[in-house]
Structures are given as C-alpha cells and as structure tokens.
Amino acid sequence: MLRNSIAISFLLLLVFSSKIPAKTANIPLKTPGILTVCSYSEFKPVSYAKGEGYEPDMLRAISKLLGVKIRFIPEKNYEGIWRLPSQKNTLCDISAGGMTPMQYRRDQGAVFSKTTTHFKQSLLIRTRDYQNGSIRSYNDFKNNRRKIGVVPGTTGEEFAHQRAKENTIDLSVFVQYASESELLPALKQGKIDAIARGEIGNDYQASIDPQVKTIAKKDYGEKFAFVVDSNNPELLRKLNHSIEKITDHGKIGFSLWLKDHAIFMKKA
C-alpha cells in the first residue's frame, strides 16, 4: 500500500512539475540570483536614469522569465560600455544603452544578443533654422561655422563622420560631448546647430519639444542589442530565447512599447 502511494505521488509530481514554468534561478551570474546590468543613463527614452526606458523595461521582463532579480548600475559615459560585461573587475553581466552590434565592438570583445528595434541615423536641429531655410540637410554645414554635436564612441558619431565625408564637409564641424544629456542644452544655447544620433532619441525629443525638429534621416540597417559577458554563453543563450518570447519573435519593438510601457512584462 505504501509502495503504491509513493508511486502515485511520484507520478503526480511529474504531471504537475511539467505544468510549472521553468525558472532558471541557478543561471550563472556574477552575483548569484541577480542579473546585473550596466546601463547607459543618458539616452532617453531608450536607456536613462537608473534603469528607466525601453531597454530596461525589456530586461525587467527577461529577468522575470529567468527567475532572477535585476539590478541596474547607471553609466554616464557611453564610450566603451560594451566592454564592461566581459571585464573581471566589473559586476555587470549585461550592458545596455542603445548599442548597435558593430564589428569594431566585437573586435574589442563584445558579445551581442539578438537585435531588437531597427532605427535610422538623423540630425536634430532648431525648428526655426528649418523654417527659415538655413538648415535642411548636411550640405548646410559646408564651408560655414555651424557645428554638429556628437557623443564619442556612438554610431551617431561614426555615421555622421561618414555623411560629412560624402558631402565633402570638414570633420572640424563636429564637437564632442561626453554624454547625451549635454547635447540638447548645447543646441538650445546655440553652442551647436545640430545633434547627430539615432532617430529614436531625436524623434522623441521633437515629439515633446516643438522648438526642435528631426531631419536628414538615413538607414544604415542599425538595430539595438544587449552585450553579454563573453565568459557566460549560457546567459547569452537564455537571453536570446527570452528576447524572442517577450518580443513575440520580433513583432513587438520600440513603437509598441512607446504606447504601452508594460507590454514586455505582459509577455513574461
């Protein structure tokens, strides 16, 4: 009788356990049980403050799927953020901040996740400069004193340099600022005449501020991705699987998140 009860109990355990969502709390992380993210803190609305924005919301949903807690370490400087997860002296398992999987970043040791939202490069200018016809394209920065602000290490800077060369514009037109948060005040104060960066950040700013306008969009096939510790292939595998799930295999991206910030958590 006792033997039969044990057998029945074992069968019931198998049946019920098959219905319980698999959790991966034993996933190898630098801090056990906590997914630590070095997140760029200056790129609103993609990744800003201490774990706010499109990518942090996605990662919160992913941590729920993985069955672990999440912690954000804000990084003000963008340059080299893709190198942090693989460094032994850092706490982060992942870095986030609107990064494109560029080859030179891979050459520096970055291991990228599956990509998410696609975006174009662009310029953000003062609306009055567009209305009076003084700035309509990159050509309007040729042979004059106008300046374009960029953040070092970003693809906004890289592709802006490329477009300048295509239009025979001297690279002295560019002014580097340490972080995204410094660009808009510089534009408003007249220190620069445009901001070169991805359309998502520029379009967002233009949507809340009628004094600025996005122009000169160009598609370089860029998409956002996360960077994962190169010593943790298991985390990369599970992260990619989770991205597929919460984005419904790429159907849910930035534009849908902008309408519903809880959309990823609803899929977790």
C-alpha positions as CSV (number, residue, x, y, z in Angstrom):
1,M,0.0,0.0,0.0
2,L,2.8,2.4,1.0
3,R,4.7,1.5,-2.2
4,N,1.6,2.3,-4.3
5,S,1.2,5.7,-2.6
6,I,4.8,6.5,-3.3
7,A,4.4,5.6,-6.9
8,I,1.2,7.7,-7.3
9,S,2.9,10.6,-5.5
10,F,5.8,10.4,-7.9
11,L,3.5,10.4,-11.0
12,L,1.6,13.4,-9.7
13,L,4.8,15.2,-9.1
14,L,5.9,14.6,-12.7
15,V,2.5,15.8,-14.0
16,F,2.4,19.0,-12.0
17,S,6.0,19.8,-12.5
18,S,5.6,19.7,-16.2
19,K,3.0,22.4,-16.0
20,I,5.2,24.8,-13.9
21,P,7.1,27.3,-16.0
22,A,10.8,26.5,-16.0
23,K,12.7,29.0,-13.9
24,T,16.5,29.4,-14.2
25,A,17.4,30.9,-10.8
26,N,20.6,28.8,-11.0
27,I,21.8,30.7,-14.1
28,P,25.5,31.6,-13.7
29,L,25.7,35.2,-12.8
30,K,28.5,37.4,-11.2
31,T,26.2,38.0,-8.3
32,P,24.2,34.8,-7.7
33,G,20.4,35.2,-8.3
34,I,20.8,38.8,-9.6
35,L,21.1,39.9,-13.2
36,T,23.3,43.0,-13.0
37,V,23.1,45.5,-15.9
38,C,25.5,48.3,-16.6
39,S,23.0,50.7,-18.3
40,Y,23.7,53.9,-20.1
41,S,21.9,56.6,-18.1
42,E,21.7,59.5,-20.7
43,F,19.7,58.1,-23.7
44,K,16.1,59.0,-23.1
45,P,13.8,57.1,-23.8
46,V,15.9,54.1,-24.7
47,S,18.0,53.8,-21.5
48,Y,18.2,56.5,-18.9
49,A,18.5,57.4,-15.2
50,K,18.8,54.2,-13.0
51,G,17.2,51.6,-15.1
52,E,14.4,53.5,-16.9
53,G,13.3,53.3,-20.5
54,Y,12.7,50.8,-23.4
55,E,15.7,48.5,-22.8
56,P,15.5,48.4,-19.0
57,D,11.7,47.5,-19.3
58,M,12.7,44.7,-21.6
59,L,15.3,43.5,-19.2
60,R,12.9,43.5,-16.3
61,A,10.6,41.2,-18.2
62,I,13.6,39.0,-19.1
63,S,14.7,38.7,-15.5
64,K,11.2,37.6,-14.6
65,L,11.4,34.9,-17.2
66,L,14.8,33.8,-15.9
67,G,13.5,33.8,-12.4
68,V,16.2,36.2,-11.1
69,K,16.2,39.6,-9.6
70,I,17.6,42.6,-11.6
71,R,19.9,45.4,-10.6
72,F,20.9,48.4,-12.7
73,I,24.3,50.2,-12.5
74,P,23.9,53.6,-14.3
75,E,26.9,54.5,-16.6
76,K,27.1,58.2,-17.7
77,N,29.8,57.7,-20.2
78,Y,28.9,55.8,-23.4
79,E,32.4,55.1,-24.7
80,G,33.4,51.5,-24.0
81,I,30.2,50.5,-22.2
82,W,30.2,47.4,-24.5
83,R,33.4,46.2,-22.9
84,L,32.2,46.2,-19.3
85,P,30.4,42.8,-19.0
86,S,33.5,40.7,-20.0
87,Q,35.8,42.5,-17.6
88,K,36.5,40.5,-14.5
89,N,36.6,43.6,-12.2
90,T,33.1,44.7,-13.1
91,L,29.8,43.4,-11.6
92,C,27.7,43.6,-14.7
93,D,26.5,40.5,-16.6
94,I,25.0,42.6,-19.4
95,S,25.4,46.2,-20.7
96,A,22.6,48.2,-22.3
97,G,22.3,51.6,-23.9
98,G,21.0,51.6,-27.5
99,M,24.0,49.7,-28.9
100,T,24.5,48.5,-32.4
101,P,26.5,45.3,-33.0
102,M,29.4,47.0,-34.9
103,Q,32.4,44.9,-35.9
104,Y,34.9,47.1,-34.1
105,R,33.0,46.5,-30.9
106,R,33.1,42.8,-31.5
107,D,36.8,43.1,-32.1
108,Q,37.1,44.6,-28.6
109,G,35.5,41.5,-27.1
110,A,31.8,42.5,-27.1
111,V,29.3,39.6,-27.5
112,F,25.9,40.8,-28.7
113,S,22.4,39.4,-28.1
114,K,19.7,39.1,-30.7
115,T,18.8,42.5,-32.1
116,T,15.6,44.3,-31.3
117,T,14.3,47.6,-32.8
118,H,15.6,48.9,-36.1
119,F,16.4,52.6,-36.5
120,K,17.9,55.3,-38.8
121,Q,20.5,58.0,-38.2
122,S,19.4,61.6,-38.2
123,L,20.1,65.2,-37.2
124,L,18.1,67.2,-34.6
125,I,18.1,70.9,-35.3
126,R,16.3,74.0,-34.0
127,T,12.9,74.3,-35.7
128,R,13.4,78.0,-36.5
129,D,16.5,77.1,-38.5
130,Y,14.4,74.7,-40.6
131,Q,11.6,77.2,-41.0
132,N,13.9,80.0,-42.3
133,G,15.6,77.6,-44.6
134,S,19.1,77.9,-43.1
135,I,19.4,74.2,-42.2
136,R,17.7,71.5,-44.3
137,S,20.4,68.9,-44.8
138,Y,24.1,68.0,-44.2
139,N,25.0,70.3,-47.1
140,D,24.1,73.3,-45.0
141,F,27.1,72.6,-42.8
142,K,29.6,73.0,-45.6
143,N,32.0,76.0,-45.6
144,N,30.5,77.8,-42.6
145,R,30.8,78.0,-38.8
146,R,27.9,75.7,-38.0
147,K,28.6,72.8,-35.6
148,I,27.2,69.3,-35.0
149,G,27.3,67.8,-31.6
150,V,28.2,64.1,-31.1
151,V,28.9,61.6,-28.3
152,P,32.2,59.8,-28.6
153,G,32.0,56.1,-29.4
154,T,28.4,56.2,-30.7
155,T,27.3,55.1,-34.1
156,G,25.7,58.6,-34.3
157,E,29.2,60.0,-34.4
158,E,30.6,57.3,-36.7
159,F,27.9,57.6,-39.4
160,A,27.8,61.4,-39.1
161,H,31.5,61.4,-40.0
162,Q,30.7,59.2,-42.9
163,R,28.0,61.5,-44.2
164,A,30.2,64.5,-43.8
165,K,32.9,62.9,-45.9
166,E,30.3,62.0,-48.5
167,N,29.3,65.7,-48.7
168,T,32.9,67.0,-48.6
169,I,32.4,68.6,-45.2
170,D,35.5,69.0,-43.0
171,L,35.3,66.9,-39.8
172,S,36.1,70.1,-37.8
173,V,32.4,70.7,-37.9
174,F,31.9,68.1,-35.1
175,V,32.0,68.9,-31.4
176,Q,32.2,66.0,-28.9
177,Y,30.2,66.0,-25.7
178,A,30.7,63.4,-23.0
179,S,27.1,62.4,-22.7
180,E,23.7,62.7,-24.4
181,S,22.3,64.9,-21.6
182,E,24.8,67.7,-22.6
183,L,23.7,67.8,-26.3
184,L,20.2,69.4,-26.0
185,P,21.3,72.3,-23.8
186,A,24.2,73.0,-26.2
187,L,21.7,73.1,-29.1
188,K,19.3,75.3,-27.3
189,Q,22.1,77.7,-26.2
190,G,23.5,78.0,-29.7
191,K,26.8,76.3,-29.0
192,I,26.0,73.7,-31.7
193,D,23.5,73.7,-34.5
194,A,22.6,70.0,-34.7
195,I,22.8,66.8,-32.8
196,A,23.8,63.7,-34.8
197,R,22.3,60.5,-33.4
198,G,19.7,57.8,-34.0
199,E,16.2,58.9,-34.9
200,I,14.6,57.3,-31.8
201,G,16.3,59.8,-29.4
202,N,15.8,62.7,-31.8
203,D,12.2,61.9,-32.7
204,Y,11.3,61.5,-29.1
205,Q,12.8,64.9,-28.2
206,A,11.0,66.5,-31.2
207,S,7.7,65.0,-30.0
208,I,7.9,66.7,-26.7
209,D,9.5,70.0,-27.7
210,P,8.3,72.0,-30.7
211,Q,11.5,74.0,-30.7
212,V,13.4,71.2,-32.3
213,K,13.0,69.1,-35.4
214,T,14.5,65.8,-36.8
215,I,15.9,65.9,-40.4
216,A,18.4,64.1,-42.6
217,K,17.3,60.5,-41.8
218,K,19.4,57.7,-43.4
219,D,19.1,54.0,-42.9
220,Y,22.3,52.1,-42.1
221,G,20.5,48.9,-41.1
222,E,21.1,49.5,-37.4
223,K,19.3,47.7,-34.6
224,F,19.7,47.7,-30.8
225,A,21.2,44.8,-29.0
226,F,22.5,44.0,-25.5
227,V,26.1,43.0,-24.7
228,V,26.7,39.8,-22.6
229,D,29.6,38.6,-20.6
230,S,31.7,36.7,-23.2
231,N,32.5,34.1,-20.4
232,N,28.8,33.3,-20.0
233,P,27.5,31.5,-23.1
234,E,24.6,30.1,-21.1
235,L,23.3,33.5,-20.2
236,L,23.6,34.6,-23.9
237,R,21.5,31.5,-24.9
238,K,18.8,32.2,-22.3
239,L,18.8,35.9,-23.0
240,N,18.2,35.3,-26.7
241,H,15.4,32.9,-26.0
242,S,13.8,35.4,-23.7
243,I,14.1,38.2,-26.3
244,E,12.3,36.0,-28.8
245,K,9.5,35.4,-26.3
246,I,8.8,38.9,-25.0
247,T,9.1,40.5,-28.5
248,D,6.8,37.8,-30.0
249,H,9.6,36.9,-32.4
250,G,10.4,40.4,-33.3
251,K,6.8,41.7,-33.7
252,I,7.0,43.9,-30.6
253,G,9.5,46.7,-30.6
254,F,10.1,50.3,-29.6
255,S,7.0,51.8,-31.3
256,L,4.6,49.4,-29.4
257,W,6.5,49.9,-26.2
258,L,6.1,53.6,-26.5
259,K,2.3,53.1,-26.5
260,D,2.4,50.6,-23.6
261,H,5.4,50.5,-21.3
262,A,4.2,47.3,-19.7
263,I,4.0,45.4,-23.0
264,F,7.1,43.3,-22.4
265,M,6.1,42.4,-18.8
266,K,2.8,41.1,-20.1
267,K,4.7,38.6,-22.2
268,A,6.9,37.4,-19.4
